[in-house]
Every structure is written in C-alpha cells, then in structure tokens.
Amino acid sequence: MLAEYDAKGNFVQSLGAGCFSHPHGLRVDSDDNLWTIDDGNHLVLKLNPAGNVLLVLGRIKTGTEANWLFHKPADVAFARNGDIYVADGYGNSRVVKFDRYGNYINSWGKFGAGSGEFDFASRRRRRQSGPRISRRSRKSADPDLRRRR
C-alpha cells in the first residue's frame, strides 16, 4: 500500500492496497503517474494519481530472464519520448527497454565488469542507494542514447 500525507504530516489517502509483495521503489513521472517497482512480484506498475493501474510491466510472481519479464527489478526511468527503461538488476543484470505503451523494444547487459555489462555484486551492501552502472556500460548500452550524444 502507498500512503499519501500532506505537508503537515496528515494522512490524505492510501493507494494500491494488496498490489505489492515487496515494494522496492517509487517514481513519479511528468504526468504525476506513480511507478512502483515490486521486486517480490517481479513487476513494475504504473498507477494514475487516483491509484488505478494503467500499465503492468512483467508477469506477477514470474521471475525469469525472457525479453519482457523480470527477475527482481530494481528501478525504472523514462526518456523524453516516453520510452521506459527498467533496471532488472537484482536477479538479472540488464536493462529492459519498452515504448510508452509497454511494448518490449529490447534489452541489453549481462553480469560482468566489461563494456555493456553490469556489476551488481555489491548491491546487497548498497541496496538502499540502488545499483551502479559503470561509465563504460552507460555509454555503450543503448544505441538510441549513443546517437543523441
């Protein structure tokens, strides 16, 4: 469940009761939609401000590495054009890219310290601060990002 409080600490509303197994992260996009990362259910959910589910990425309780499925997703980010990037880093070591509608585009990365690889070995010690991606991996991973530089 997500709980909203006002600036004075007064309870305003709760959202998503029963939707989460192990909520891990929360992001708010430019349209004030809430994006939740649930590494227990292997899902990323997009909810509108009223708490209605608008988009589900992944398949509930199905942790695997198969194109659009996750194994303990760690974070979510958005491009200006609406593309969605999911750091699928706690069970897999990759980034999965979707279009704004949740259609799978591609994924890249694997465990390691080389170019295009992600080393989340120390994630257990830094879990609260999130995974780190090497500078080389950020530069080489997504062909769309490389073209913009």
Secondary structure as the mmCIF struct_conf table of DSSP 4:
data_model
#
loop_
_struct_conf.conf_type_id
_struct_conf.id
_struct_conf.beg_label_comp_id
_struct_conf.beg_label_asym_id
_struct_conf.beg_label_seq_id
_struct_conf.end_label_comp_id
_struct_conf.end_label_asym_id
_struct_conf.end_label_seq_id
STRN STRN1 LEU A 2 TYR A 5
TURN_TY1_P TURN_TY1_P1 ALA A 7 LYS A 8
BEND BEND1 GLY A 9 GLY A 9
STRN STRN2 PHE A 11 LEU A 15
TURN_TY1_P TURN_TY1_P2 ALA A 17 GLY A 18
BEND BEND2 SER A 21 HIS A 22
STRN STRN3 PRO A 23 VAL A 28
TURN_TY1_P TURN_TY1_P3 SER A 30 ASP A 31
STRN STRN4 LEU A 34 ASP A 38
TURN_TY1_P TURN_TY1_P4 ASP A 39 HIS A 42
STRN STRN5 LEU A 43 LEU A 47
TURN_TY1_P TURN_TY1_P5 PRO A 49 ALA A 50
STRN STRN6 VAL A 53 GLY A 58
TURN_TY1_P TURN_TY1_P6 ILE A 60 LYS A 61
STRN STRN7 ALA A 66 ALA A 66
TURN_TY1_P TURN_TY1_P7 ASN A 67 TRP A 68
STRN STRN8 LEU A 69 LEU A 69
BEND BEND3 HIS A 71 LYS A 72
STRN STRN9 ASP A 75 PHE A 78
TURN_TY1_P TURN_TY1_P8 ARG A 80 ASN A 81
BEND BEND4 GLY A 82 GLY A 82
STRN STRN10 ILE A 84 ASP A 88
BEND BEND5 TYR A 90 ASN A 92
STRN STRN11 ARG A 94 PHE A 98
TURN_TY1_P TURN_TY1_P9 ARG A 100 TYR A 101
BEND BEND6 GLY A 102 GLY A 102
STRN STRN12 TYR A 104 TRP A 108
STRN STRN13 PHE A 111 PHE A 111
BEND BEND7 GLY A 112 GLY A 114
TURN_TY1_P TURN_TY1_P10 SER A 115 GLY A 116
STRN STRN14 PHE A 118 PHE A 118
TURN_TY1_P TURN_TY1_P11 ALA A 121 ARG A 125
BEND BEND8 ARG A 126 ARG A 126
HELX_RH_3T_P HELX_RH_3T_P1 ARG A 127 SER A 129
HELX_RH_AL_P HELX_RH_AL_P1 ARG A 135 SER A 140
BEND BEND9 ALA A 141 ALA A 141
HELX_RH_AL_P HELX_RH_AL_P2 PRO A 143 ARG A 148
#
